[in-house]
């Protein structure tokens, strides 16, 4: 059961579902409307909303601003072998924001979903940086 929920604004909910399912191992929990879907991967629930997509997370704010995809905030998915995952995703044509970056607690690479939202792929190199 999911214990953490993240909402991403995406231009095309169907394309985002395919990306997260086919490339990053998410499963579809529900897709009751064209502008909304909910996916899961382990303890993470990923909520996808189209901008201006009616009631819910994609609707316009009281001041008229409409949520939009992109930015630099992201969630991280832990992987065991970053090089292998990066090679597979590059072969599948997934766009990357970065090459592999060597950090203090691990190694990471940033991929973009179809709407331009970043996802960090993270391979810990220190025990305290490992999830679970």
PyMOL commands that set and color helices and strands:
alter all, ss='L'
color gray80, all
select helices_A, chain A and resi 13-24+82-91+127-129
alter helices_A, ss='H'
color red, helices_A
select strands_A, chain A and resi 4-9+27-33+36-41+44-49+75-78+101-102+106-112+118-124
alter strands_A, ss='S'
color yellow, strands_A
deselect
rebuild
show_as cartoon
